[in-house]
């Protein structure tokens, strides 16, 4: 009787551990796929020249441009001209 109980407990433990291993491997595959997608999106973002951000004030004029050197398309003088033209 003890041998049967031991066999049942051992089988149950093996099944639980097997299920845990399979779930762990599935989670690794999902994580790898998500990592590849994020890497692809970041690479596409970098390739498209999306390496700059800007800050505007209440008048919607550019106050700061955070970009790679020479990549910011605006200057503060442009903002002053546009503001004067809009005030018109």
C-alpha positions in Angstrom: 0.0 0.0 0.0 2.9 2.4 0.8 4.5 1.7 -2.6 1.2 2.6 -4.4 0.9 5.9 -2.5 4.5 6.7 -3.1 4.1 6.0 -6.9 1.0 8.2 -7.1 2.8 11.0 -5.3 5.8 10.7 -7.5 3.7 10.6 -10.6 1.8 13.7 -9.5 5.0 15.6 -8.7 6.4 14.7 -12.1 3.3 15.9 -13.9 3.3 19.2 -11.9 7.0 19.7 -12.6 6.6 18.9 -16.3 3.7 21.4 -16.6 5.8 24.0 -14.9 8.7 23.4 -17.3 6.4 23.6 -20.3 4.9 26.9 -19.1 8.3 28.3 -18.4 9.5 27.4 -22.0 6.3 29.0 -23.5 6.9 32.2 -21.5 10.4 32.3 -22.7 9.2 32.0 -26.4 6.6 34.8 -25.9 9.2 37.0 -24.2 11.7 36.4 -27.0 9.1 37.3 -29.6 8.1 40.5 -27.8 11.8 41.4 -27.5 12.2 41.0 -31.2 9.2 43.1 -31.9 10.4 45.9 -29.7 13.9 45.7 -31.2 12.4 45.9 -34.7 10.3 48.9 -33.7 13.2 50.7 -32.1 15.5 50.0 -35.1 12.8 51.3 -37.5 12.4 54.4 -35.3 16.1 55.1 -35.4 16.3 54.5 -39.1 13.5 57.0 -39.8 15.4 59.8 -38.2 13.3 59.9 -35.1 16.2 60.9 -32.9 15.0 64.3 -31.8 12.4 65.8 -29.5 11.3 69.4 -28.9 9.7 71.6 -26.3 7.3 74.4 -27.0 5.9 77.3 -24.9 2.4 78.5 -24.4 2.6 80.4 -27.8 3.5 77.1 -29.4 6.9 78.4 -30.3 9.9 76.1 -30.2 11.9 76.7 -27.0 14.3 73.7 -27.1 15.3 71.0 -29.5 16.9 67.9 -28.2 18.6 66.3 -31.2 21.7 64.8 -32.6 24.0 67.7 -33.6 22.8 69.3 -36.8 19.5 67.3 -36.9 17.1 69.9 -35.4 15.2 71.5 -38.4 14.1 74.6 -36.5 15.9 77.7 -35.1 14.6 80.2 -32.6 14.7 82.9 -35.2 12.2 81.0 -37.3 9.9 80.9 -34.3 10.1 84.7 -33.8 9.3 85.3 -37.5 6.3 82.9 -37.4 5.0 84.5 -34.2 5.2 88.0 -35.8 3.5 86.7 -38.9 0.7 85.2 -36.9 0.2 88.4 -34.9 0.0 90.1 -38.2 
